[in-house]
Amino acid sequence: MDQVPGSPQQPQGAPGLPGCYRHPDRETGVTCTRCERPICPECMISASVGFQCPNCVREGSGTGHAASANQPRNLAGGVVVADTRLVTKILVILNLAVFLAIQVGGDRVVDALVLVGRAWDPALGEVIGVAEGEWYRLFTSMFAQQDLTHIAGNMLLLWLLGTHLEETLGRARYLALYLISGLAGDAMTYFLVAPNQPSLGASGAVFGLLGATVVLLRRQRQNLVPIAVLAVFLLIVPLYRSDIAWQAHVGGLIAGAIVAYGMLHAPRSHRALVQWGTCAVVLLMTVAVLLIRTSELT
């Protein structure tokens, strides 16, 4: 195994970029996606996500327990898997299945899944809503969409943003990001809108992916202009349409950005603790918002 210097050396006369850790005289702007050390073209070995250095590839080709511990990992520390789009595919299928169920069942299905704080249901002859203990609505509404344009836009963004994030974060972290963002978006809607105002859709979760993409691109030092323009546009549109809940967009965007920052910037020595700790903090803040609003309505 090659000896690894304590820190990357700057090539002589090139103060802008670090030198490859194996060839210090060669400047480079590329880093290994596993150990995050700078590597030159000669040391770049293609991986599922970006490039890895020869040392990391060699370590990942061992056997037994060592092989498990040294499997190729993505930027967030998750093990690289064969199908890096599995969770995104399942989420899209789930959203489409609920959409079809709504088209078949109509208002009866919508009324059972929709997010509503506290309202009188004339069909049931009783008060329904999250404030009445129907907490499941915070999750079912996340996958329920009634309008064709609405679900088409959400699913397009879910696929475009989600596949890249799932590949970068790994399945478990990506799913946590999606669900927490969706829950945070629903929580802000529940907190700010009238209690009898129904709301549904995957917008909160999708905007969480949008916020996470901004953090990821900044982490990778890529151009932020296109995604920033898209985010601003999607945040402005609801201001001119009363049938779109901007609250879910803002709540999901903020939660997604915070969770992604914790996942992508966690130090390697305490990566899991920081990543899942960030998820726990955002989740606890979301629950606090839900409890405060519930206390106001009951």
Secondary structure, 3 states (H helix, E strand, C coil): CCCCCCCCCCCCCCCCCCECCCCCCCECCCECCCCCCECCHHHCEECCCCEECHHHHHHCCCCHHHHHHCCCECCCCCECCCCCCHHHHHHHHHHHHHHHHHHHHCHHHHHHHCECCCEEECCCCEEECHHHCCCCHHHHHHHCCCCHHHHHHHHHHHHHHHHHHHHHHCHHHHHHHHHHHHHHHHHHHHHHCCCCCCECCCHHHHHHHHHHHHHHHHHCCCCCHHHHHHHHHHHHHHHHCCCCCHHHHHHHHHHHHHHHHHHHCCCHHHHHHHHHHHHHHHHHHHHHHHHHHHHHHC
